[in-house]
Amino acid sequence: DFMLSETAYLNVDGLYWHGSLKKKNNSSHLEARKAFEAVGYRLFQIREDEIRRKPQVVLSMINHHLGKSANVVGARKCSVSIVSPKIAKIFLEENHLMGSTSAKHIGLFNNESLVSVLSYRVVGSVLKIERFCSRAHAVIPGGFSRLLKYAVSSHPYVTEAHNWVDLRYGCGDHLKNKGFILTKETLGWKWTDGAKTFNRLQCRANMDSRGLSEKEHADERGWYRIYDAGQRLYVKQI
């Protein structure tokens, strides 16, 4: 839909037209992304509800890719500290497309101002990164590495770090330089009602005593699927 540079493009996907009611090819977004990658181009696929709810986050993401971020703060100039769930929720809702999540949160502070947050869960010996973002229109070089190091040092029994990347707007290239290895790629999806999107676990089979199937529950709510452009899992051995 938009040419951002000679090698970067942006599609804005309407939830109705790009949902399963209209698009019968579940892998259409994945195929578009791979076609662009094959010729060395980058394709951002942003959904209608994301543009409506968080235009500044989308703009910040694009400017970062184009090297036009307004503020650059070195990680070494920041202090690391645990972030309370309340503060993390506000920060993530304002600065991450997916919003907040239930997890542990740590952040980078510059002059007592929170500029970056990493959210994670520890399952057994695996540290699962759930969110990472910096304040909109700001870039923190070295921020991810510093926060990950802090998280790992807080859990000495962890042997792996896992990071899933949504390929509609990410690619994971920065993880390769930090010891992460691409392990697998899958196709994911969410529910939509044409105005908002919902986690796929919000509609499942046997959600109540009626014993309805997943599709029956979805039809009752007026929900249908919208597929993404793929998800990549990167794993780092600790």
Secondary structure, DSSP 8 states (H G I E B T S, - for coil): -EE-SSSEEEEEE-TTTTSTTT---TTHHHHHHHHHHHTT-EEEEEEHHHHHH-HHHHHHHHHHHTT--SEE--GGGSEEEE--HHHHHHHHHHH-TT---SSEEEEEEETTEEEEEEEEEEETTEEEEEEEEE-TTEE-TTHHHHHHHHHHHT-TT--EEEEEEETTT---HHHHTTT-EEEEEE--EEEE-SS-EE-GGGS-TT-STT---HHHHHHHHT-EEEE-S-EEEEEEE-
